[in-house]
């Protein structure tokens, strides 16, 4: 599955947000109930109203949403990369995520101490980015040293790694994150293997005050501008409100949201933004037993999409029977869609589309 790491300075609302995410009614109502894998790791259902629609039409007994994993990564403070260095556990946690949700304090509250004694989310973002860049520089140096012997012997892989590490080093020494490096298609895999922290895509999460959840404030606007300039994404959320919402049942939630002038819970927007940031999309498998959503990267071909369900589906892939979501709904289900000629047989080269309802045929 796909993993988002929650980072940020102390006291910005990371734990509040993590608790809200993992205790939300949506997470609990889902058929795999929310599970704590480790104290700081939680799985969350990806909200998708299309799935409910499909289940209704097919009269599916079970509805199983697709999941996203969130990891609460505490331990980033100014100067963290100096002295003791960033903890190994911390670095391992952050290397393993596909993207970073960076929580920024955008709320004013004299009762909650800010580590810098002032609210300035744009500077806070720079502080954290600087620590991550310093951590990358340190690991690049170590890795370059580790490569010396292999490079001397002319090892091709080592030479490629060295070249990429040096490119990243030059960019970082210039005060820019490693994601600023232009990487050729043939280097993409080796580049990803370097697992540099500042190559991860970023979603800035503006944690605003309770009465600012609908429209944000000047701080969140400044963050949105910064995010745009970086090609990053941003969302406005009030972690405190989300925590309250997460304790309500579905009906109460709706009332509470409309009182606040919100159309949907901020967490739903956050999860969706993560989905977009990672270029993810959803396909469905639908039958009387269950309606289920599956996550793939955009551009995934049918055999690899089948492989998300089971490795054997990919290995023995024959073809995919495909109905577009709109056809499935407009025609009223699989039978009528088939009769109307809207069920297509697609082969190995088929690029799965967001919302496809699929059956896979495979050799066992
Ligand atoms: P962490 O250190 O980043 O994990 O921060 P916490 O989630 O523990 O939050 C630090 C403090 O800020 C707690 O007392 C929270 O209740 C408070 N807090 C979090 N979000 C908000 C918010 O939106 N408004 C206000 N006023 N306080 C908040």
Boltz pocket constraint, residues with backbone or C-beta under 6 A from the ligand:
constraints:
  - pocket:
      binder: B
      contacts: [[A, 8], [A, 9], [A, 10], [A, 11], [A, 12], [A, 13], [A, 14], [A, 15], [A, 16], [A, 17], [A, 107], [A, 108], [A, 109], [A, 112], [A, 207], [A, 208], [A, 209], [A, 210], [A, 237], [A, 238], [A, 239], [A, 240], [A, 241]]
      max_distance: 6.0
